[in-house]
């Protein structure tokens, strides 16, 4: 029993001394900062705007290309402009679009960006850039 006790005490003493030596050597500000630095980062959607998705084949850090008018239309505008919901003119309906087109492209883009009648600002595409909204307007105008 005495041998076991002595071995146990020697082990505890060695562990204590090695811990004190470690602590004495690593209490500098740099060592503490290194041990307590964050292991990750948190990003919001705003931080990631315009960054290419590397999982989708991009290299990251470069601006994403604006979506085509067709892509924006299919993703957001078609909910109303393919069905006529809330009185929206249906894409390709020349009679419905004629008076609107007569107002000029700039007016139509302004309405799409800022909302008009039942259409809210940016339609249903809160994450579209101004250029993408304009692309969608051009896509619908080209269908007439």
C-alpha distance (Angstrom), angle and dihedral (degrees) to the residues before:
residue distance angle dihedral
X1 . . .
X2 3.77 . .
X3 3.80 91.6 .
X4 3.82 91.4 51.6
X5 3.77 90.6 47.8
X6 3.80 92.3 50.3
X7 3.81 91.8 48.7
X8 3.78 90.8 49.4
X9 3.81 92.7 49.7
X10 3.80 91.0 47.5
X11 3.79 90.4 51.1
X12 3.80 92.9 49.9
X13 3.80 91.5 47.0
X14 3.79 92.0 49.6
X15 3.79 91.8 48.3
X16 3.79 91.5 48.7
X17 3.78 93.7 48.4
X18 3.79 93.5 47.0
X19 3.79 90.2 49.5
X20 3.80 91.5 50.6
X21 3.79 91.5 49.1
X22 3.80 90.5 49.9
X23 3.79 92.5 48.6
X24 3.80 93.2 45.9
X25 3.78 91.8 53.5
X26 3.81 97.5 43.9
X27 3.79 106.2 44.5
X28 3.80 94.9 100.9
X29 3.79 117.9 121.3
X30 3.80 90.1 -113.1
X31 3.80 93.4 51.9
X32 3.79 92.1 47.6
X33 3.80 91.2 47.2
X34 3.81 89.9 50.4
X35 3.82 92.5 50.8
X36 3.81 93.7 46.4
X37 3.81 101.1 39.7
X38 3.83 117.3 125.2
X39 3.77 115.5 -90.4
X40 3.79 94.4 -149.7
X41 3.78 145.9 7.2
X42 3.77 134.9 -119.1
X43 3.79 119.6 -139.4
X44 3.78 129.3 -170.3
X45 3.80 124.1 -146.2
X46 3.82 88.6 -103.4
X47 3.82 89.9 58.7
X48 3.80 89.9 54.6
X49 3.81 99.5 46.8
X50 3.78 111.6 132.1
X51 3.80 94.5 9.7
X52 3.80 118.1 131.4
X53 3.78 116.4 -121.5
X54 3.80 103.6 -116.0
X55 3.81 90.5 -160.1
X56 3.81 87.5 61.7
X57 3.79 92.3 55.2
X58 3.80 101.6 -87.7
X59 3.76 122.9 127.8
X60 3.79 95.2 -129.8
X61 3.77 128.3 -123.3
X62 3.78 94.1 56.5
X63 3.80 124.2 103.5
X64 3.77 115.7 -95.4
X65 3.79 117.5 -118.5
X66 3.81 113.2 -107.6
X67 3.78 114.2 -101.6
X68 3.76 118.5 -105.8
X69 3.77 121.3 -104.8
X70 3.78 89.8 -110.5
X71 3.82 92.2 52.5
X72 3.81 92.0 49.8
X73 3.80 91.8 44.6
X74 3.81 92.2 51.3
X75 3.80 93.5 45.0
X76 3.80 100.0 43.8
X77 3.81 118.9 -5.8
X78 3.78 99.1 51.9
X79 3.80 92.5 71.7
X80 3.81 88.0 76.1
X81 3.80 106.3 10.6
X82 3.81 94.0 53.7
X83 3.80 94.2 46.3
X84 3.79 105.6 30.3
X85 3.81 91.5 -120.9
X86 3.82 114.6 173.5
X87 3.80 90.1 6.0
X88 3.81 95.4 -62.0
X89 3.81 113.2 160.3
X90 3.79 110.1 -109.4
X91 3.80 116.2 -118.8
X92 3.79 109.1 -100.8
X93 3.83 96.0 20.0
X94 3.82 100.2 126.4
X95 3.80 93.6 -172.6
X96 3.80 92.6 55.3
X97 3.80 94.8 41.4
X98 3.81 98.2 42.1
X99 3.82 98.0 83.6
X100 3.80 90.8 42.2
X101 3.80 94.1 50.4
X102 3.81 88.7 48.8
X103 3.83 87.7 64.3
X104 3.82 89.2 63.0
X105 3.76 136.6 -110.2
X106 3.82 93.9 -86.1
X107 3.80 91.3 57.8
X108 3.80 91.9 48.4
X109 3.81 92.2 48.9
X110 3.82 89.7 47.6
X111 3.82 90.6 51.7
X112 3.80 90.6 48.3
X113 3.81 92.6 49.0
X114 3.79 98.2 42.4
X115 3.79 102.7 27.2
X116 3.77 130.2 -108.9
X117 3.81 131.4 -149.6
X118 3.82 106.5 -34.8
X119 3.82 94.2 -10.1
X120 3.80 112.6 98.3
X121 3.80 120.9 -141.1
X122 3.80 109.3 -68.3
X123 3.77 89.7 6.6
X124 3.78 107.1 -116.4
X125 3.82 94.9 -28.9
X126 3.78 108.9 93.7
X127 3.79 92.2 163.0
X128 3.82 96.7 50.6
X129 3.78 120.0 112.1
X130 3.80 120.3 -129.5
X131 3.80 88.3 -104.4
X132 3.80 92.0 53.4
X133 3.81 91.2 50.1
X134 3.82 89.2 51.0
X135 3.82 89.2 48.5
X136 3.80 89.9 54.7
X137 3.82 91.4 49.5
X138 3.81 90.0 50.6
X139 3.81 90.3 48.3
X140 3.81 91.6 53.9
X141 3.81 92.6 44.2
X142 3.81 91.2 50.4
X143 3.81 89.7 56.1
X144 3.80 92.8 65.0
